[in-house]
């Protein structure tokens, strides 16, 4: 996924999709906004965040000027979609934590729900970057202990890195997502059901990998479910034989 143009942080302004104004939208304007957001999720999900605004407008069946009235730049629209997707993933992770007593079932439920919703095709680039940057901080004691007796593994980098300022602070939504996914990982590892070398970054990579974009919805769902089954099997720890 690629961002073009100004830095990611520049998209903060006007991210309410109303040009920075807090006045209520007319009914027709609200309807256009919903069409644009739905179209943006579909287009970015299929083509990545580098897709042009003209494609979003065409999918929404509105003029490109209508899109720009709601979102002064593509970065603003990308930020809106990415923030909503991050919040949705966080809610899914919290639901798995709260509704599944078994640690492995909770982690698997989160992954299945996230992949089925197509979240992998809209994972914000910032979340992928943060997932790598904080990997050493979110490693658990069991991982650090295992690292002392296991051979070093090559570093996993979940890039494509977005064009952001070097001093840009981490997004609060991304931090919340990483925290709750970290809890899922910690519980599954503490129960001995998750491979000790699996990190939060690996879990995010699974979500991104197991959500292919195929033209046929039934084929896409079947392919995602099959691929996720394989990836879950790879994440699970094996008893020593």
C-alpha positions, 0 to 999 in steps of 0.5 A, a space after each residue: 500500500 502506498 501513499 502519495 503526495 504530502 505526509 501522512 500527518 498532513 491528513 489530520 486536518 479536515 479528517 471529519 470529511 466535512 472540510 473541517 466544519 462541524 455544521 450538519 450535512 444536508 441529507 443529499 450531502 450526507 448520502 454522497 459522503 456515505 457513497 464516497 466512503 463506501 466506494 473508497 473502501 472498495 477501491 482502496 481494498 482492491 487497488 491499494 491506497 495508491 488508487 486515484 481519487 477519480 476511481 473513487 468518484 467513479 465507483 461512488 457515481 459522483 463527480 470528482 469535485 464532490 469527493 474533493 469537497 468532502 476530502 480536500 486531498 487524497 491523504 485526508 480520505 485515506 486517513 479517514 478510511 484508515 482510522 475507521 479500519 483501525 477502530 474496527 479491528 480494535 473492536 474485533 480484537 476486544 470482542 474476541 478477548 471478552 467473549 472467548 475464554 480459551 486463549 487460542 480460540 480468542 486469537 483465532 476468532 480475531 483473525 477469522 473475523 478480521 480476514 472475513 471483513 476484508 480488513 487485511 486489504 485496508 490495514 493502515 500503512 502506519 499500523 504496519 510500520 508501528 507494528 515493526 517499530 515497536 516489535 522489540 518493546 512488545 516482545 514478552 518475557 517468554 520470547 526474550 528468554 527463548 531468544 537466548 537459547 534459540 538462533 537469531 531469526 532474520 528481522 521481519 519487516 512489514 513494509 511498504 512504509 508510508 511517506 511520513 515525517 520521521 518525527 511523526 508521533 504514533 497514532 493513538 488508534 494504532 497504539 490501541 490496536 497494537 495493545 489489544 492484539 498484544 493481549 491476544 498474543 500474550 494469552 495464547 503464548 502463555 497457554 502454550 498454544 502459540 509458537 514462542 517466536 510469533 509477534 504482534 507484527 506476525 499477527 498483523 501480517 497474517 491479516 494482511 496476507 490472508 485477504 486476497 482481492 478476487 473478482 468473485 466474492 465466493 472465490 474470495 471468501 473460500 480462498 481467504 478461509 483456506 489460506 487462513 487455516 494454513 496460516 493458523 496451523 503455522 502459528 500454533 505451537 507443536 508439542 515436543 515429540 
